[in-house]
Amino acid sequence: MIPGCTVYLTAPNSIGRKTKFDLVAVEKSNGLLINIDSQAPNKVMREWLDTQNFDKVIPEYTYGRSRIDFYMEIGAERFLAEVKGCTLELNGVGYFPDAPTERGVKHIQELIKAQREGFNSSLVFVVQMDGVNVVKPNIDTHPAFASYSYFVIGTSIKVASKDFCEKSVVILRIFVK
């Protein structure tokens, strides 16, 4: 968080919460509004998946030693998709991750394994702000994640995109085999 930024909070009044507020968005000094809601990417992805022609969509699917965000089927084809929320923007480019993520590396390793076992594996970035049309691995923040994500994109994933805007802050970008 950068001092002086405007933040947007909600007060959900849930029993047993550790904090009174949820941080849902941050406005950068350049006016760019960034959705920080950690549940938004999977909700957006599910809404998008529901507009596709999958025979089956299962959220939170156990594969290997991970819970992958979505399992889908069309006929005999099987798909796995791991969803990542991109909240870091520098000069119009989205970067992921914004903090080290060993869990993210584990998920990519599982997607690579699944790809080798016949699944169509996808790494999905939900870009949680306007003005970003590309997501790049954040080499400075987490070199291991960056090296794996280049591997996945470089060997088996082509880029397709579907804009899905919600209150002008969420754009869905999908990297699919």
Secondary structure, DSSP 8 states (H G I E B T S, - for coil): --TT-EEEEE----TT-SSS-EEEEEE-TTS-EEE--TTHHHHHHHHHHTTS--SEEEEEEEETTEEEEEEEEETTEEEEEEEEEE-EEETTEEEE-SS--HHHHHHHHHHHHHHHTT-EEEEEEEE-STT---EEE-TTT-HHHHHHHHHHHHHH-EEEE----STTS-EEEEEE-
